[in-house]
Amino acid sequence: PLAVGGTAEFEKAFTGTTSSTQALLRLDYDATGNTALGQTITNIACDIDVNTNNQTNSGTLDTRGIDLDMVGGTSGTQKNTGIHVNVSGADTNYSIITSGGRVGINTVDPGAGLEVTDSGLAQLKLSYDSDSYATLKADSSSHTTIASAESGNIILDAAGDVHLDANGGDGNQVNF
């Protein structure tokens, strides 16, 4: 539907019993032609501009460029992916570029450029491959652990002490 100056609403119901790929909205933008030397062409498949600068509010205003809610079923084997980005083919490929904001994972109010909150798992994992990696975890006691899949742990505790555990948690530590 076309809605100029209004709201366009899309609704689709799908019931199926065979393998298929379904889409409610699909944007297919093919840019062709030649760009002359010294000229720049910017191709944008979807441009969302939201401007709330002219509103007068005495309350709280929550403005979102994209609000994505997904709920999966509980039967069978299911996987939800909120955003899947595949960028390739150019001289330089970027999956996402953010400007003027902070990124929060599992937090609604990040206190740094990147804040990752997870009380169970390591908050950061740097991997060379599936067997060679290091993790970084902060716990509820303000201890920070840097752990390696191959060579042990470095623990920085809340008191400022450093513990080296070369055997990966066997209790034999060198303390500083």
C-alpha positions as CSV (number, residue, x, y, z in Angstrom):
1,P,0.0,0.0,0.0
2,L,1.0,3.6,-0.7
3,A,0.6,6.0,2.1
4,V,2.0,9.5,1.5
5,G,1.8,11.6,4.7
6,G,0.2,8.7,6.6
7,T,1.0,5.2,7.8
8,A,1.5,2.2,5.5
9,E,0.5,-1.0,7.2
10,F,1.4,-4.5,5.9
11,E,-0.1,-7.7,7.2
12,K,0.5,-11.3,6.1
13,A,-0.6,-14.5,7.6
14,F,1.2,-17.7,6.6
15,T,0.3,-21.3,7.4
16,G,2.5,-23.9,5.8
17,T,3.7,-27.4,6.2
18,T,6.5,-27.5,3.6
19,S,9.9,-25.8,3.5
20,S,9.7,-22.3,2.2
21,T,11.0,-18.7,2.7
22,Q,8.3,-16.1,3.4
23,A,8.7,-12.4,3.5
24,L,6.3,-9.6,4.4
25,L,8.4,-6.9,2.8
26,R,11.3,-7.3,0.4
27,L,13.3,-4.5,-1.0
28,D,15.3,-5.3,-4.1
29,Y,17.4,-2.4,-5.4
30,D,19.7,-2.9,-8.3
31,A,22.0,0.0,-9.2
32,T,23.6,-0.3,-12.6
33,G,25.5,2.0,-14.9
34,N,28.9,3.7,-14.8
35,T,30.2,6.3,-12.4
36,A,32.5,8.8,-14.1
37,L,35.9,9.6,-12.6
38,G,35.6,12.2,-9.9
39,Q,31.9,11.7,-9.3
40,T,30.2,10.0,-6.3
41,I,26.9,8.1,-6.3
42,T,25.4,7.1,-3.0
43,N,22.9,4.2,-3.3
44,I,20.5,3.8,-0.4
45,A,17.9,1.0,-0.5
46,C,16.0,2.2,2.6
47,D,16.4,5.6,4.1
48,I,14.5,6.3,7.4
49,D,14.5,9.9,8.7
50,V,12.8,10.5,12.0
51,N,12.8,14.1,13.3
52,T,11.2,15.0,16.7
53,N,13.1,18.2,17.2
54,N,10.1,20.4,16.8
55,Q,7.9,18.8,19.5
56,T,7.2,20.5,22.8
57,N,7.0,18.0,25.5
58,S,6.6,18.2,29.3
59,G,6.9,14.4,29.6
60,T,9.3,11.8,28.3
61,L,9.7,11.2,24.6
62,D,11.0,7.8,23.4
63,T,11.9,8.0,19.7
64,R,13.1,4.8,17.9
65,G,14.2,4.6,14.3
66,I,13.6,0.9,14.2
67,D,11.8,-1.2,16.8
68,L,12.1,-4.9,16.2
69,D,10.2,-7.5,18.3
70,M,10.4,-11.2,17.6
71,V,8.8,-14.1,19.3
72,G,9.6,-17.7,18.4
73,G,7.6,-20.8,19.0
74,T,8.6,-23.5,21.5
75,S,8.0,-26.6,19.4
76,G,10.6,-28.3,17.3
77,T,14.0,-26.7,16.5
78,Q,13.7,-22.9,16.0
79,K,16.2,-20.1,15.7
80,N,15.5,-16.4,15.9
81,T,17.9,-13.9,14.4
82,G,16.9,-10.2,15.0
83,I,19.2,-8.7,12.5
84,H,21.4,-10.7,10.0
85,V,23.9,-8.6,8.0
86,N,25.9,-9.9,5.1
87,V,28.1,-7.3,3.5
88,S,30.7,-8.3,0.8
89,G,32.1,-7.6,-2.6
90,A,33.5,-4.1,-2.2
91,D,37.0,-2.9,-1.6
92,T,36.0,-2.1,2.0
93,N,33.0,-3.7,3.7
94,Y,31.4,-2.5,6.9
95,S,28.5,-4.3,8.7
96,I,27.5,-1.3,10.8
97,I,28.7,2.2,11.4
98,T,27.3,4.1,14.4
99,S,27.9,7.8,15.1
100,G,27.0,9.9,18.0
101,G,25.8,7.1,20.3
102,R,26.6,4.3,22.6
103,V,26.1,0.6,21.9
104,G,24.6,-1.6,24.7
105,I,24.2,-5.3,24.6
106,N,21.8,-6.6,27.3
107,T,21.6,-3.1,28.8
108,V,19.2,-0.2,27.9
109,D,21.5,2.6,29.3
110,P,25.1,1.9,28.2
111,G,27.7,3.8,30.3
112,A,30.5,3.6,27.7
113,G,31.0,3.5,23.9
114,L,30.3,-0.3,24.2
115,E,28.8,-1.9,27.3
116,V,28.0,-5.6,27.4
117,T,26.1,-7.0,30.4
118,D,25.7,-10.7,31.1
119,S,25.7,-12.1,34.7
120,G,26.3,-15.7,33.6
121,L,28.7,-15.8,30.7
122,A,31.9,-13.9,29.8
123,Q,30.9,-10.5,28.5
124,L,33.6,-10.5,25.7
125,K,35.1,-13.3,23.7
126,L,37.9,-12.7,21.2
127,S,38.4,-15.7,18.9
128,Y,41.1,-16.8,16.4
129,D,39.1,-19.9,15.7
130,S,36.8,-22.2,17.7
131,D,39.7,-23.6,19.8
132,S,41.9,-20.5,20.3
133,Y,40.2,-17.6,22.1
134,A,40.3,-15.4,25.2
135,T,37.4,-14.2,27.3
136,L,36.9,-11.2,29.5
137,K,34.4,-11.3,32.4
138,A,33.4,-9.0,35.3
139,D,31.6,-10.5,38.2
140,S,29.4,-9.3,41.0
141,S,32.4,-8.8,43.3
142,S,34.0,-6.4,40.8
143,H,36.6,-9.0,39.9
144,T,37.8,-9.1,36.3
145,T,39.0,-12.3,34.7
146,I,40.9,-12.6,31.5
147,A,40.8,-16.3,30.5
148,S,42.5,-18.1,27.7
149,A,41.3,-21.3,26.2
150,E,44.8,-22.7,26.2
151,S,47.0,-21.1,28.9
152,G,45.1,-20.1,32.0
153,N,43.6,-17.0,33.7
154,I,44.6,-13.5,34.8
155,I,42.3,-12.2,37.6
156,L,42.2,-8.6,38.7
157,D,40.3,-8.4,42.0
158,A,38.4,-5.5,43.5
159,A,41.3,-4.9,46.0
160,G,43.7,-4.2,43.1
161,D,45.5,-7.6,43.5
162,V,46.5,-9.6,40.4
163,H,46.3,-13.4,40.4
164,L,48.0,-15.5,37.7
165,D,46.5,-19.0,37.2
166,A,48.6,-20.8,34.6
167,N,46.6,-24.0,34.9
168,G,43.2,-22.7,34.2
169,G,41.5,-22.7,37.6
170,D,43.2,-25.6,39.5
171,G,43.9,-23.4,42.5
172,N,47.6,-23.0,41.9
173,Q,47.9,-19.2,41.6
174,V,50.7,-16.7,41.7
175,N,49.5,-13.6,43.5
176,F,50.8,-10.1,43.2
